[in-house]
Structures are given as C-alpha cells and as structure tokens.
C-alpha cells in the first residue's frame, strides 16, 4: 500500500473516511500499528507519563522525543509520523522552535511536528510552514498547560471559551497548519469546527464528528497503571492479542462506532 501523506489525510476528510491514529514510542508497537492500518502514528510527549512515569508531560526533553521518534520511524512503512514538540522547545521564539523542529525531522524521522496552543502559536506555525515544516496544531485541553488550566479538565464548555477555540482553529489553519487535534472539547463544538475547516480534525474525547480519532496506546490497551481518561476505552478487553485490540480500535474508528457518547465531552 502507498504511504500515507498529508494529502492522503485531506482526501480522506473530503471523502468522509475516518482517520485512525494511536500513539507509539518504540519500534515494536509502531510496527504493530502500521500493520494494523493506523493512518498516522503520533509520537506523543505522553511518553513522559506512560513510559517514564511522570505525573505530567512537562519533564519530557527534546532529546527524549528525538530518541523515541527515531525508534518509531524504524517500525513504520506506511503510516505518517507526527511527533510532539515538548515543553519549552517551541515557546521562546519562532527561530528557536524552527531549529528544534528541524532536529525532530532530521534526527528523529518526524514527518509532521505537533505543537500546543492557539493564537500565541500562529506566528510560529506560519514561520514553520513558510519554511517547509508541516504542523499539526493542538487545541482544547493542552497537557503542557496543565497547571495553568488547573488540571486535566475539559475546555470550551462556555460560549466565550468555545468561540476562542473556534477562532484559534481558523487562525492556525490560515497560518498553514495541516491538521488540528481537538482534545476534551464538547462534541458540538468539535462538530462545528470540523465542518468549518478544510484541514482534518483529530478528536480525543471530543465526540464522533471529528475527521479522525487518536488515543494514547497504553490507555486503549489498559496497561497504564494509573487511571485513564474517561473518554478513553480499553480495546484489549475481550481480545485475544494486542494485535487484535489495535485492529479492533482501527475498525471501530473507521466504522464510526468509536467514540460513543460515553467517550465524549458534552
């Protein structure tokens, strides 16, 4: 099968075909995800919690992300590779951010970099895309801002914050972002943004109407020893193998069976 590209994902949105994504942090799991039909593998800074055992993603370094991205890239033949920029690797200035993004592409094998934030990140996104670095934006619950948000809480539940997220999504698209992750925002807001944007939206806890879905691998396999988010689902339950659980997730997303109401913010 042909490799998945950003153009492929946009065509999937236009055709109404759901996009399936999962996180991975190593060669073995990225190989499983690739063979199971995941459209893009996200090397998330969530590795700080599920791999390194931290309480937040904040301790994750750029070197950590490069290392894990490089491991993942060795296991992927078809899926697109999207890699998180960790805390403090892109907030100082667009040139600083661009240098670090370049390392993720050159040393880590990333094909797209992901960064969190709305209006303050527009200049950086434009700086990247004008210089050939593809960007996945991230709005709603932004884990690197956990302390400012007062914990891992749903966002956009009141009219003012919902409109801000909607406007941020448009501004990031206009700046050149190729994808946008919507985390823990009300399903109705995610539906509106999805309909308005030309670029694919990827939901996590944001209802069934996003163009695609992503989950943290350790949550959907039920192996994370701490509580997983309420919007996640253990796909390992009832499956004979990890491979079957991943395939079940991909099928559920593609067929519109996941997420259900119980896995969505209202």
C-alpha positions in Angstrom: 0.0 0.0 0.0 1.1 3.6 -0.7 2.5 5.6 2.3 0.0 7.9 4.0 0.7 11.6 3.4 -0.9 14.9 4.5 -2.6 14.9 1.1 -4.0 11.5 1.8 -5.5 12.7 5.1 -7.1 15.7 3.4 -8.6 13.4 0.7 -9.9 11.2 3.5 -11.7 14.2 5.1 -13.2 15.2 1.7 -14.4 11.6 1.1 -15.8 11.2 4.7 -13.4 8.4 5.5 -12.5 8.4 9.2 -8.8 8.7 10.1 -7.4 6.4 12.8 -4.4 7.3 14.9 -2.6 6.0 18.0 0.4 7.0 19.9 3.6 4.9 19.9 7.0 5.3 21.4 9.1 2.3 20.1 9.9 0.1 17.2 7.8 -2.9 18.2 4.5 -1.1 18.8 4.9 1.2 15.8 5.3 -1.9 13.6 2.1 -3.3 15.0 0.2 0.0 14.5 1.5 0.3 10.9 0.4 -3.3 10.0 -3.0 -2.8 11.7 -3.8 0.1 9.4 -3.3 3.1 11.6 -3.2 6.2 9.3 -0.7 8.1 11.4 1.4 7.3 14.4 1.7 10.0 17.0 4.9 10.0 19.0 3.4 11.9 21.9 5.0 13.6 24.8 2.5 11.5 26.7 5.5 9.2 26.9 6.5 11.2 29.9 3.6 9.7 31.8 3.1 6.2 30.3 6.7 5.4 29.6 8.7 7.5 32.1 6.2 7.5 35.0 6.0 11.3 35.5 2.8 13.0 36.6 2.7 15.4 33.6 4.3 15.7 30.2 6.4 18.7 31.3 9.7 16.8 32.1 10.0 15.4 28.6 13.0 16.8 26.7 13.7 17.3 23.1 16.3 14.6 23.3 13.7 12.2 24.6 11.4 13.0 21.7 14.2 12.6 19.1 15.1 9.2 20.6 11.6 7.8 20.7 10.7 9.2 17.3 13.8 7.6 15.8 12.7 4.2 17.3 9.2 4.6 15.9 10.4 5.6 12.5 12.3 2.3 12.1 9.0 0.4 12.5 6.8 2.4 10.2 6.5 1.7 6.4 3.1 3.2 5.6 1.7 5.5 8.3 2.5 9.2 8.6 4.7 10.0 11.6 3.6 13.0 13.7 5.8 14.0 16.6 5.1 16.3 19.6 7.4 19.2 20.3 7.9 19.0 24.1 7.5 21.8 26.6 9.9 24.7 26.1 11.1 23.5 22.7 8.9 26.0 20.8 7.6 28.7 23.1 10.6 31.0 23.2 10.6 32.2 19.6 9.8 31.0 16.1 13.5 30.6 15.2 14.2 28.6 18.3 11.2 26.5 17.6 12.2 26.0 14.0 15.7 24.8 14.9 14.2 22.2 17.3 11.6 21.1 14.8 14.4 20.6 12.3 16.1 18.3 14.7 12.9 16.2 15.0 12.7 15.9 11.2 16.5 15.3 10.6 17.4 13.2 13.6 14.0 11.7 14.7 12.4 10.9 11.4 9.4 13.0 12.0 7.2 14.0 9.0 4.9 16.4 10.9 5.5 18.2 14.2 2.7 18.9 16.7 2.6 21.9 19.0 0.0 23.0 21.5 -1.7 26.4 21.8 -3.9 28.8 19.9 -3.4 32.5 18.9 0.1 32.8 20.5 1.3 30.0 18.3 0.0 31.4 15.0 3.3 33.2 14.2 5.3 30.1 14.9 3.1 27.9 12.7 3.4 30.4 9.9 7.2 30.5 10.4 7.3 26.7 10.1 5.1 26.2 7.1 6.6 29.0 5.1 9.9 27.1 5.5 8.6 23.7 4.7 7.9 22.1 8.1 4.4 20.7 8.3 2.4 21.4 11.5 -0.3 19.6 13.5 -2.0 22.1 15.9 -3.5 21.1 19.2 -6.4 22.9 20.9 -8.7 22.4 23.9 -7.1 20.5 26.7 -3.4 21.2 26.1 -1.5 19.0 28.6 1.6 21.2 28.6 -0.6 23.9 30.2 -1.9 21.6 32.9 -1.0 23.9 35.8 -2.5 27.0 34.1 -5.7 25.0 33.3 -6.0 23.8 36.9 -5.7 20.1 36.0 -6.8 17.9 33.1 -10.2 19.5 32.5 -12.5 19.8 29.5 -12.2 23.1 27.7 -14.7 25.2 25.7 -17.8 24.5 27.7 -18.9 28.1 27.9 -19.7 30.3 25.0 -16.6 32.6 25.3 -14.0 29.9 25.5 -15.8 27.8 22.8 -15.6 30.8 20.4 -12.0 31.4 21.3 -11.1 27.8 20.4 -13.1 28.0 17.1 -11.3 31.2 16.1 -8.0 29.7 17.1 -8.7 26.8 14.8 -9.3 29.0 11.9 -6.2 31.2 12.6 -4.0 28.1 12.8 -5.4 26.8 9.5 -4.8 30.1 7.9 -1.2 30.1 9.2 -0.7 26.8 7.4 -1.4 24.0 9.9 -2.2 20.8 8.1 -4.1 19.1 11.0 -5.6 20.1 14.3 -6.1 17.9 17.4 -9.1 18.8 19.4 -8.8 17.4 22.9 -11.6 17.3 25.5 -13.9 19.9 24.0 -17.6 19.5 23.7 -18.8 17.3 20.8 -21.0 20.0 19.4 -18.0 22.5 19.3 -15.8 19.8 17.6 -18.5 19.2 15.1 -18.8 22.9 14.2 -15.0 23.3 13.8 -14.8 20.1 11.7 -17.5 21.4 9.3 -15.8 24.8 9.0 -12.2 23.8 8.5 -10.7 22.4 5.3 -8.0 20.6 7.2 -8.7 17.4 9.1 -9.7 17.5 12.8 -8.5 14.7 15.0 -10.5 14.2 18.2 -9.6 12.8 21.6 -12.6 12.9 23.9 -14.3 15.4 21.5 -17.1 13.4 20.0 -17.7 11.3 16.9 -17.9 14.0 14.3 -14.2 14.9 14.1 -12.5 13.6 10.9 -10.4 11.2 12.9 -9.6 9.9 16.4 -6.5 9.4 18.4 -5.9 7.7 21.7 -2.8 7.0 23.9 -1.8 3.5 23.2 -1.3 2.5 26.8 -4.8 3.7 27.7 -6.5 1.8 24.9 -4.6 -1.4 25.8 -5.5 -0.9 29.5 -1.9 -1.2 30.6 -1.3 2.2 32.2 -1.3 1.6 36.0 -2.9 5.0 36.8 -6.5 5.9 35.9 -7.0 6.6 32.2 -9.2 9.5 30.9 -12.9 8.8 30.9 -13.0 9.4 27.2 -10.7 6.5 26.5 -11.7 2.9 26.0 -9.9 -0.4 26.8 -9.9 -2.2 23.4 -7.9 -5.1 24.9 -10.9 -6.3 26.8 -12.3 -9.4 25.1 -9.5 -9.5 22.5 -7.0 -12.5 22.3 -4.0 -10.4 21.5 -2.6 -6.8 21.3 -2.6 -7.1 17.6 -6.3 -7.8 17.6 -7.0 -5.0 20.0 -5.3 -2.5 17.8 -7.2 -3.8 14.7 -10.5 -3.5 16.7 -9.7 0.1 17.5 -9.0 0.9 13.9 -12.2 -0.8 12.7 -14.3 1.0 15.4 -12.9 4.4 14.3 -13.3 3.6 10.6 -16.8 2.4 11.0 -17.9 5.3 13.3 -18.5 3.1 16.3 -15.9 4.9 18.4 -16.2 7.2 20.2 -19.6 6.7 21.6 -21.5 9.2 23.8 -19.8 7.8 26.9 -16.4 8.6 25.4 -17.3 12.2 24.5 -17.4 15.6 26.3 -20.8 17.2 26.2 
